[in-house]
Amino acid sequence: MVQLKAHYFRRDRHLSRDDPYRDPAALPEPAVCERCGALWRGGRWTLAGQVRKEDLRFARPAKVICPACRRTADAYPGGVLYLSGTFLGEHQDQILRTLRNEAEAGRARNPLDRIMAIEETDGRMTVTTTSEKLAQRLGKAICKSCGGDLDIRFSPQEKLVRVYWSREAEAAPHPAVHA
């Protein structure tokens, strides 16, 4: 059975959650990230492969660093996904494939949604992401494909979400003893 719990707070009670990494007024148009190649144009970030060269022939893009690359360089995640349980150790390859596939699908929608790091310690895994939504999306994808318990916690003080997923492996059935 899948158990989903989310802790929400009322909008009229939350503090200002402005993201210091997203300041569209400070960017010239067009601009290209010198680290990942994402393109800022028309008020949004896109993957450079989605924009044709003809679109940029009259305007030479300025070199900037996108918010996702700045977050990664500063080690300031927007979301953290904690994975634990005995099921994780037994199905680690499947879980990593699911995380990477979901991150690629998320990046196709928004180039700023990225996995910053995946760390494994003592049978637990910690995945840091550049956005809150990607951490939630990854947790929900793992919960949907593998089952388990999912707990999503938003921080009212800062723009950060913590997602906790855990699942214990089922015990093997005992062989019947014939006397």
C-alpha contacts under 8 A as a table, 3 or more apart, distances in Angstrom:
res1	aa1	res2	aa2	distance
1	M	147	G	6.92
1	M	148	G	7.15
2	V	143	C	7.19
2	V	144	K	7.94
2	V	147	G	5.47
2	V	148	G	5.52
2	V	149	D	6.04
2	V	150	L	7.91
3	Q	148	G	6.85
3	Q	149	D	5.01
3	Q	150	L	6.30
4	L	149	D	6.28
4	L	150	L	5.05
4	L	151	D	6.16
5	K	150	L	6.33
5	K	151	D	4.91
5	K	152	I	6.42
6	A	151	D	5.83
6	A	152	I	4.77
6	A	153	R	6.31
7	H	152	I	6.36
7	H	153	R	5.41
7	H	154	F	6.72
8	Y	153	R	7.58
8	Y	154	F	6.90
9	F	13	R	7.28
9	F	14	H	6.99
9	F	156	P	7.84
10	R	13	R	5.45
10	R	14	H	6.53
11	R	14	H	5.46
14	H	156	P	5.93
14	H	157	Q	8.00
15	L	156	P	6.31
15	L	157	Q	6.37
16	S	157	Q	7.88
17	R	156	P	7.68
17	R	157	Q	7.30
17	R	158	E	5.98
17	R	159	K	5.52
18	D	159	K	7.27
19	D	22	R	5.70
19	D	159	K	6.61
20	P	23	D	7.00
21	Y	67	P	5.17
21	Y	70	R	7.41
21	Y	71	R	7.26
22	R	67	P	6.17
23	D	26	A	5.81
23	D	27	L	7.46
24	P	27	L	5.59
24	P	43	G	6.99
25	A	28	P	7.96
27	L	31	A	7.19
27	L	64	V	7.98
28	P	31	A	6.07
28	P	62	A	6.85
29	E	40	W	6.53
29	E	41	R	5.65
29	E	42	G	7.39
29	E	61	P	6.95
29	E	62	A	7.46
30	P	39	L	7.14
30	P	40	W	5.58
30	P	41	R	4.92
30	P	42	G	7.81
30	P	59	A	7.13
30	P	60	R	7.35
30	P	61	P	4.80
30	P	62	A	6.49
31	A	39	L	5.80
31	A	40	W	4.97
31	A	41	R	6.82
31	A	61	P	4.50
31	A	62	A	4.44
31	A	63	K	5.85
31	A	64	V	6.37
32	V	37	G	5.85
32	V	38	A	5.68
32	V	39	L	4.43
32	V	40	W	6.06
32	V	48	A	8.00
32	V	61	P	5.96
32	V	62	A	6.13
32	V	63	K	5.30
32	V	64	V	5.96
32	V	65	I	7.60
32	V	66	C	7.93
33	C	36	C	5.78
33	C	37	G	4.84
33	C	38	A	5.26
33	C	39	L	6.41
33	C	63	K	5.94
33	C	64	V	4.92
33	C	65	I	4.66
33	C	66	C	5.40
34	E	37	G	5.80
34	E	63	K	5.80
34	E	64	V	6.08
34	E	65	I	6.01
35	R	65	I	6.73
35	R	69	C	7.05
36	C	69	C	7.43
37	G	47	L	7.08
37	G	48	A	5.96
38	A	45	W	6.40
38	A	46	T	5.75
38	A	47	L	4.78
38	A	48	A	5.30
38	A	66	C	7.28
38	A	111	P	6.88
39	L	45	W	5.44
39	L	46	T	5.22
39	L	47	L	5.97
39	L	48	A	5.39
40	W	43	G	6.70
40	W	44	R	5.54
40	W	45	W	4.49
40	W	46	T	6.49
41	R	44	R	5.68
41	R	45	W	6.49
41	R	46	T	7.60
45	W	110	N	7.42
45	W	111	P	6.59
45	W	112	L	7.45
46	T	50	Q	6.95
46	T	51	V	7.84
46	T	110	N	7.10
46	T	111	P	5.98
47	L	50	Q	5.57
47	L	51	V	7.36
47	L	108	A	7.86
47	L	111	P	6.07
48	A	51	V	5.52
49	G	52	R	7.34
51	V	55	D	6.86
52	R	55	D	5.51
52	R	56	L	7.35
53	K	56	L	5.40
53	K	57	R	6.34
54	E	57	R	5.28
55	D	58	F	7.68
56	L	59	A	5.27
56	L	60	R	6.56
56	L	61	P	7.55
57	R	60	R	7.11
65	I	69	C	6.32
65	I	70	R	6.49
66	C	69	C	5.44
66	C	70	R	6.29
66	C	112	L	7.83
67	P	70	R	5.00
67	P	71	R	6.06
67	P	112	L	7.07
68	A	71	R	5.10
68	A	72	T	6.19
68	A	112	L	5.16
68	A	113	D	7.25
68	A	114	R	7.27
68	A	130	T	5.80
69	C	72	T	5.04
69	C	73	A	6.09
70	R	73	A	5.07
70	R	74	D	6.06
71	R	74	D	5.12
71	R	75	A	5.83
71	R	76	Y	5.10
71	R	77	P	6.38
71	R	130	T	6.47
72	T	75	A	4.97
72	T	76	Y	6.53
72	T	77	P	7.28
72	T	116	M	5.90
72	T	130	T	7.16
73	A	76	Y	7.91
76	Y	130	T	7.80
77	P	80	V	6.92
77	P	116	M	7.52
77	P	128	T	5.89
77	P	129	T	5.54
77	P	130	T	5.14
77	P	131	S	7.00
77	P	160	L	7.29
78	G	128	T	7.65
78	G	129	T	5.91
78	G	130	T	4.82
78	G	131	S	4.28
78	G	132	E	5.04
78	G	159	K	6.40
78	G	160	L	4.86
78	G	161	V	6.69
79	G	128	T	5.91
79	G	129	T	5.11
79	G	130	T	6.47
79	G	131	S	5.59
79	G	132	E	4.63
79	G	133	K	7.65
79	G	134	L	7.34
79	G	135	A	5.15
79	G	136	Q	7.84
79	G	160	L	5.31
79	G	161	V	4.75
79	G	162	R	5.87
79	G	163	V	7.65
80	V	126	T	6.96
80	V	127	V	5.74
80	V	128	T	4.56
80	V	129	T	6.21
80	V	135	A	6.11
80	V	160	L	7.79
80	V	161	V	6.40
80	V	162	R	4.93
80	V	163	V	6.16
81	L	126	T	5.74
81	L	127	V	4.97
81	L	128	T	6.33
81	L	135	A	5.87
81	L	136	Q	7.92
81	L	138	L	7.76
81	L	139	G	6.73
81	L	162	R	6.01
81	L	163	V	4.66
81	L	164	Y	5.95
81	L	165	W	7.53
82	Y	124	R	7.43
82	Y	125	M	5.97
82	Y	126	T	4.73
82	Y	127	V	6.50
82	Y	162	R	7.62
82	Y	163	V	6.12
82	Y	164	Y	4.84
82	Y	165	W	6.13
83	L	88	L	7.27
83	L	124	R	5.79
83	L	125	M	5.02
83	L	126	T	6.29
83	L	164	Y	6.25
83	L	165	W	4.97
83	L	166	S	5.77
84	S	87	F	7.88
84	S	88	L	6.16
84	S	123	G	6.86
84	S	124	R	4.76
84	S	125	M	6.52
84	S	165	W	6.46
84	S	166	S	4.76
84	S	167	R	6.80
85	G	88	L	5.58
85	G	89	G	7.46
85	G	123	G	7.46
85	G	124	R	7.27
85	G	166	S	5.23
85	G	167	R	4.94
85	G	168	E	4.90
85	G	169	A	7.49
86	T	89	G	5.51
86	T	90	E	6.72
86	T	123	G	7.66
86	T	167	R	6.78
86	T	168	E	4.90
86	T	169	A	5.45
87	F	90	E	5.24
87	F	91	H	6.08
87	F	167	R	5.72
87	F	168	E	5.18
87	F	169	A	4.55
88	L	91	H	5.32
88	L	92	Q	5.28
88	L	95	I	7.42
88	L	123	G	7.42
88	L	124	R	7.56
88	L	167	R	7.36
89	G	92	Q	5.39
89	G	123	G	6.29
91	H	94	Q	5.44
91	H	95	I	6.28
92	Q	95	I	5.11
92	Q	96	L	6.09
93	D	96	L	5.15
93	D	97	R	6.19
94	Q	97	R	5.18
94	Q	98	T	6.22
95	I	98	T	5.06
95	I	99	L	6.18
95	I	142	I	6.83
96	L	99	L	5.04
96	L	100	R	6.17
97	R	100	R	5.19
97	R	101	N	5.99
98	T	101	N	5.20
98	T	102	E	6.03
98	T	141	A	7.31
98	T	142	I	6.85
99	L	102	E	5.31
99	L	103	A	6.07
99	L	138	L	6.06
99	L	141	A	7.82
99	L	142	I	7.44
100	R	103	A	5.04
100	R	104	E	6.16
101	N	104	E	5.17
101	N	105	A	6.27
102	E	105	A	5.06
102	E	106	G	6.09
102	E	137	R	7.62
102	E	138	L	6.42
102	E	141	A	7.31
103	A	106	G	4.96
103	A	107	R	6.07
103	A	113	D	7.34
103	A	114	R	6.31
103	A	115	I	6.76
103	A	134	L	7.23
103	A	138	L	7.32
104	E	107	R	5.02
104	E	108	A	6.30
105	A	108	A	5.21
105	A	109	R	6.75
106	G	109	R	5.24
106	G	110	N	6.11
106	G	111	P	7.70
106	G	113	D	6.18
106	G	114	R	7.78
106	G	134	L	6.93
107	R	110	N	4.84
107	R	111	P	4.56
107	R	112	L	6.72
107	R	113	D	5.32
107	R	114	R	6.48
108	A	111	P	6.27
110	N	113	D	5.71
111	P	114	R	7.41
112	L	130	T	7.01
112	L	131	S	7.58
113	D	129	T	7.22
113	D	130	T	5.78
113	D	131	S	5.77
113	D	133	K	7.98
113	D	134	L	6.04
114	R	129	T	5.69
114	R	130	T	5.52
114	R	131	S	7.41
114	R	134	L	7.35
115	I	118	I	7.62
115	I	127	V	7.06
115	I	128	T	6.02
115	I	129	T	4.42
115	I	130	T	6.46
116	M	127	V	7.48
116	M	128	T	5.35
116	M	129	T	5.09
116	M	130	T	6.39
117	A	126	T	7.99
117	A	127	V	5.80
117	A	128	T	5.38
117	A	129	T	7.26
118	I	125	M	6.93
118	I	126	T	5.74
118	I	127	V	4.54
118	I	128	T	6.62
119	E	125	M	5.62
119	E	126	T	5.16
119	E	127	V	6.48
120	E	123	G	6.84
120	E	124	R	5.72
120	E	125	M	4.47
120	E	126	T	6.45
121	T	124	R	5.35
121	T	125	M	6.38
128	T	135	A	7.55
129	T	132	E	7.39
129	T	134	L	6.59
129	T	135	A	6.05
130	T	134	L	7.54
131	S	134	L	5.52
131	S	135	A	6.75
131	S	160	L	7.99
132	E	135	A	5.45
132	E	136	Q	6.48
132	E	159	K	7.66
132	E	160	L	6.14
132	E	161	V	5.53
133	K	136	Q	5.13
133	K	137	R	6.02
134	L	137	R	4.90
134	L	138	L	6.02
135	A	138	L	5.19
135	A	139	G	6.21
135	A	161	V	7.37
135	A	162	R	7.68
135	A	163	V	6.75
136	Q	139	G	5.17
136	Q	140	K	6.14
136	Q	152	I	7.30
136	Q	161	V	7.83
136	Q	163	V	6.53
137	R	140	K	5.20
137	R	141	A	6.10
138	L	141	A	5.11
138	L	142	I	6.24
139	G	142	I	5.26
139	G	143	C	6.12
139	G	150	L	6.99
139	G	163	V	6.44
139	G	164	Y	7.49
139	G	165	W	6.63
140	K	143	C	5.00
140	K	144	K	5.97
140	K	150	L	7.45
141	A	144	K	5.07
141	A	145	S	6.13
142	I	145	S	5.26
142	I	146	C	5.73
142	I	147	G	7.20
142	I	165	W	8.00
143	C	146	C	5.39
143	C	147	G	4.60
143	C	148	G	5.83
143	C	149	D	7.02
143	C	150	L	6.58
143	C	165	W	7.24
144	K	147	G	5.65
147	G	167	R	7.25
148	G	165	W	6.85
148	G	166	S	5.68
148	G	167	R	4.51
148	G	168	E	7.65
149	D	164	Y	7.88
149	D	165	W	5.54
149	D	166	S	5.41
149	D	167	R	6.36
150	L	163	V	7.13
150	L	164	Y	5.66
150	L	165	W	4.58
150	L	166	S	6.88
151	D	163	V	5.74
151	D	164	Y	5.01
151	D	165	W	6.50
152	I	161	V	7.14
152	I	162	R	6.00
152	I	163	V	4.52
152	I	164	Y	6.39
153	R	161	V	5.76
153	R	162	R	5.18
153	R	163	V	6.23
154	F	160	L	6.38
154	F	161	V	4.56
154	F	162	R	6.40
155	S	158	E	5.74
155	S	159	K	6.67
155	S	160	L	5.68
155	S	161	V	6.06
155	S	162	R	7.86
156	P	159	K	7.44
